[in-house]
Amino acid sequence: MTVTRFLLALLIFLVIGTGSRAQGLIFATSDPTISIHSNFAGETITLFGNIEPSLDGTPPQGSFDVVFIIRGPVEERVVRRKSRQFGIMLNADYALFSGLPSFYRVLSSRPLEAILDPEIIAQRNLTVEAQIASALQETTGNVALFENELVRLMGNANLFRTDERGVSFLSPTFFSTRVVLPANVPNGIFLAQALVVQNGEVVAERAQRFFVQKSGFERFVGDTATNQPLLYGLATVLLALITGWLGGVLFRR
């Protein structure tokens, strides 16, 4: 029985191996660290890579497609629906989304539906709608209503977006894309993932991290507010008192 199972496993391995050969992949980012300063108005980074020979040395054969997925730090968001009660607009139903990427981009060489099997798209939650649906934790109202509203809000803030023609091939194996980070991009660790697709299947994938962080005085203020809230509060009150006193002196003159 053991020998039979071994031969069966070996046969399956050989069939799978000949059906979809794993390719090598080199992948990098142009800027490993993005600094946010006082006049930060956004930034553009370049992601690029090259499809390499497979593990057995076979060079890349045929045509490929590439999908980039960029995720920002996860966060928790609450979407509320207001309703008029006794003539006053008050919060009514709500939806809580947990583990939601604060930034999400999907860029591909062609539309996802044209290059990937639907099952793979669903399993990996590649679409914006799937990311939001998978993050829903609880709601007191209509699920579709809140999910659609969050899609709209994140899209209007330029934080969630899909670009179906955002990846360019400069040669049969070398590819690149440019990702625009808006002025309201969150701080933290970002994960950029590259998928190489052939015949509807992912044949190679790699991931790289890059960082978005405040710099200079903005970083000092942010770190103080987070790590030393008492000192930050006292400094804020003192600054307000000094500003008020100076304003009074100037107006008296």
BELFEN-V760601 format. One record per residue. N is the residue number from 1. RES is the residue in three letters. SS is DSSP state (H for helix, E for strand, C for the rest). BURIAL is I if it has 16 or more other ideal C-beta (glycine too) atoms within 10 Angstrom, else O. Layout:
n/res/ss/burial
N/RES/SS/BURIAL
N/RES/SS/BURIAL
This chain:
n/res/ss/burial
1/MET/C/O
2/THR/H/O
3/VAL/H/O
4/THR/H/O
5/ARG/H/O
6/PHE/H/O
7/LEU/H/O
8/LEU/H/O
9/ALA/H/O
10/LEU/H/O
11/LEU/H/O
12/ILE/H/O
13/PHE/H/O
14/LEU/H/O
15/VAL/H/O
16/ILE/H/O
17/GLY/H/O
18/THR/H/O
19/GLY/H/O
20/SER/C/O
21/ARG/C/I
22/ALA/C/O
23/GLN/C/I
24/GLY/E/I
25/LEU/E/I
26/ILE/E/O
27/PHE/E/I
28/ALA/E/O
29/THR/E/I
30/SER/C/O
31/ASP/C/O
32/PRO/C/O
33/THR/E/O
34/ILE/E/I
35/SER/E/O
36/ILE/E/I
37/HIS/C/O
38/SER/C/O
39/ASN/C/O
40/PHE/C/I
41/ALA/C/O
42/GLY/C/O
43/GLU/E/I
44/THR/E/O
45/ILE/E/I
46/THR/E/O
47/LEU/E/I
48/PHE/E/I
49/GLY/E/I
50/ASN/E/I
51/ILE/E/I
52/GLU/E/O
53/PRO/C/O
54/SER/C/I
55/LEU/C/O
56/ASP/C/O
57/GLY/C/O
58/THR/C/O
59/PRO/C/O
60/PRO/C/I
61/GLN/C/O
62/GLY/C/O
63/SER/C/O
64/PHE/C/I
65/ASP/E/I
66/VAL/E/I
67/VAL/E/I
68/PHE/E/I
69/ILE/E/I
70/ILE/E/I
71/ARG/E/I
72/GLY/C/I
73/PRO/C/O
74/VAL/E/O
75/GLU/E/O
76/GLU/E/O
77/ARG/E/O
78/VAL/E/O
79/VAL/E/I
80/ARG/E/O
81/ARG/E/O
82/LYS/E/O
83/SER/E/O
84/ARG/E/O
85/GLN/E/O
86/PHE/C/O
87/GLY/C/O
88/ILE/E/O
89/MET/E/O
90/LEU/E/O
91/ASN/E/O
92/ALA/E/O
93/ASP/E/O
94/TYR/E/O
95/ALA/E/I
96/LEU/E/I
97/PHE/E/I
98/SER/E/O
99/GLY/E/O
100/LEU/E/I
101/PRO/E/I
102/SER/C/I
103/PHE/C/I
104/TYR/E/I
105/ARG/E/I
106/VAL/E/I
107/LEU/E/I
108/SER/E/I
109/SER/C/I
110/ARG/C/O
111/PRO/C/O
112/LEU/H/I
113/GLU/H/O
114/ALA/H/O
115/ILE/H/I
116/LEU/E/I
117/ASP/C/O
118/PRO/H/O
119/GLU/H/O
120/ILE/H/I
121/ILE/H/I
122/ALA/H/O
123/GLN/H/O
124/ARG/C/I
125/ASN/C/O
126/LEU/C/I
127/THR/C/I
128/VAL/H/I
129/GLU/H/O
130/ALA/H/O
131/GLN/H/I
132/ILE/H/I
133/ALA/H/I
134/SER/H/O
135/ALA/H/I
136/LEU/E/I
137/GLN/E/O
138/GLU/E/O
139/THR/E/I
140/THR/C/O
141/GLY/C/O
142/ASN/C/O
143/VAL/H/O
144/ALA/H/O
145/LEU/H/O
146/PHE/H/I
147/GLU/H/I
148/ASN/H/O
149/GLU/H/I
150/LEU/H/I
151/VAL/H/I
152/ARG/H/O
153/LEU/H/O
154/MET/H/I
155/GLY/H/O
156/ASN/H/O
157/ALA/C/O
158/ASN/C/I
159/LEU/C/I
160/PHE/E/I
161/ARG/E/I
162/THR/E/I
163/ASP/E/O
164/GLU/C/I
165/ARG/C/O
166/GLY/C/I
167/VAL/C/I
168/SER/E/O
169/PHE/E/O
170/LEU/C/O
171/SER/C/O
172/PRO/C/O
173/THR/C/I
174/PHE/E/O
175/PHE/E/I
176/SER/E/I
177/THR/E/I
178/ARG/E/O
179/VAL/E/I
180/VAL/E/O
181/LEU/E/I
182/PRO/C/O
183/ALA/C/O
184/ASN/C/O
185/VAL/C/I
186/PRO/C/O
187/ASN/C/I
188/GLY/E/O
189/ILE/E/O
190/PHE/E/I
191/LEU/E/O
192/ALA/E/I
193/GLN/E/I
194/ALA/E/I
195/LEU/E/I
196/VAL/E/I
197/VAL/E/I
198/GLN/E/I
199/ASN/C/O
200/GLY/E/O
201/GLU/E/O
202/VAL/E/I
203/VAL/E/I
204/ALA/E/I
205/GLU/E/I
206/ARG/E/O
207/ALA/E/O
208/GLN/E/I
209/ARG/E/O
210/PHE/E/I
211/PHE/E/O
212/VAL/E/I
213/GLN/E/O
214/LYS/E/I
215/SER/C/O
216/GLY/H/O
217/PHE/H/O
218/GLU/H/I
219/ARG/H/O
220/PHE/H/O
221/VAL/H/O
222/GLY/H/O
223/ASP/H/O
224/THR/H/O
225/ALA/H/O
226/THR/H/O
227/ASN/H/O
228/GLN/C/O
229/PRO/H/O
230/LEU/H/O
231/LEU/H/O
232/TYR/H/I
233/GLY/H/O
234/LEU/H/O
235/ALA/H/O
236/THR/H/O
237/VAL/H/O
238/LEU/H/O
239/LEU/H/O
240/ALA/H/O
241/LEU/H/O
242/ILE/H/O
243/THR/H/O
244/GLY/H/O
245/TRP/H/O
246/LEU/H/O
247/GLY/H/O
248/GLY/H/O
249/VAL/H/O
250/LEU/H/O
251/PHE/H/O
252/ARG/H/O
253/ARG/C/O
